[in-house]
Amino acid sequence: MDVSFTAKVFGQNDHEYTDIKIKGIPNIHTRQDNLPGYELTCTTVVNRIPDVINGKPGLITADSLPFPQFCVHPLHTYLVVNG
């Protein structure tokens, strides 16, 4: 599998987008313009707070955290209470 990711500081006339190309049968190409990257990044970080608090002490990698989820309730409701 060939994957590439490019991040840049935008100029005044640039805009954010996601461009995905998958080679296969059939080939797939999709592009999403005006992606709200700032909001998506912040949402991802905030929704991970309960996973980090509930995680084991020490340095862990993201793959050892639970599958990401969108937290629709207040974050404290996702915390595990240890008796």
C-alpha positions as CSV (number, residue, x, y, z in Angstrom):
1,M,0.0,0.0,0.0
2,D,1.3,3.4,-0.9
3,V,0.2,6.3,1.4
4,S,1.3,9.9,1.4
5,F,0.4,12.8,3.6
6,T,1.2,16.4,3.0
7,A,0.7,19.2,5.6
8,K,1.6,22.8,4.9
9,V,1.2,26.3,6.2
10,F,-1.5,27.9,4.0
11,G,-0.9,31.0,2.0
12,Q,-3.6,33.7,1.6
13,N,-5.1,32.0,-1.5
14,D,-4.7,28.4,-0.4
15,H,-7.5,26.3,1.1
16,E,-7.6,23.0,2.9
17,Y,-8.8,19.8,1.2
18,T,-8.5,16.0,1.4
19,D,-7.7,14.1,-1.7
20,I,-8.0,10.3,-1.6
21,K,-6.9,8.0,-4.4
22,I,-7.3,4.2,-4.2
23,K,-5.9,2.0,-6.9
24,G,-7.9,-1.1,-7.4
25,I,-11.0,-2.5,-9.2
26,P,-12.5,0.0,-9.6
27,N,-10.1,2.9,-9.0
28,I,-11.5,5.4,-6.6
29,H,-10.7,9.1,-6.4
30,T,-12.5,11.5,-4.1
31,R,-11.7,15.1,-3.0
32,Q,-13.3,17.0,-0.2
33,D,-12.8,20.8,-0.4
34,N,-13.1,23.3,2.4
35,L,-12.3,20.7,5.0
36,P,-12.7,22.1,8.6
37,G,-9.3,20.8,9.6
38,Y,-8.9,23.0,12.7
39,E,-12.2,21.9,14.1
40,L,-11.6,18.2,13.3
41,T,-8.2,18.3,15.0
42,C,-9.6,19.9,18.1
43,T,-12.5,17.5,18.2
44,T,-10.3,14.5,17.9
45,V,-8.0,15.7,20.8
46,V,-10.9,16.6,23.1
47,N,-12.8,13.4,22.5
48,R,-9.6,11.4,23.5
49,I,-9.4,13.0,26.9
50,P,-11.4,10.3,28.7
51,D,-9.4,7.6,26.9
52,V,-6.2,9.1,28.2
53,I,-7.5,9.5,31.7
54,N,-8.8,5.9,31.7
55,G,-5.6,4.5,30.2
56,K,-2.8,2.8,32.1
57,P,-0.2,4.9,33.7
58,G,3.0,5.6,31.7
59,L,3.8,6.1,28.1
60,I,1.3,4.4,25.8
61,T,0.8,4.5,22.0
62,A,-2.4,5.5,20.3
63,D,-3.0,1.9,19.1
64,S,-3.4,0.8,22.7
65,L,-6.3,3.2,23.2
66,P,-9.9,2.2,22.5
67,F,-11.3,2.9,19.1
68,P,-12.0,6.6,18.8
69,Q,-15.6,7.7,19.4
70,F,-17.5,11.0,19.3
71,C,-18.4,12.0,22.8
72,V,-22.0,13.2,22.8
73,H,-22.4,13.4,26.6
74,P,-20.2,15.5,29.1
75,L,-16.7,14.1,29.1
76,H,-16.9,13.1,32.8
77,T,-19.6,10.5,32.0
78,Y,-17.0,8.5,30.0
79,L,-14.6,8.2,32.9
80,V,-14.1,4.8,34.6
81,V,-14.6,5.1,38.3
82,N,-12.3,2.8,40.3
83,G,-14.0,1.9,43.6
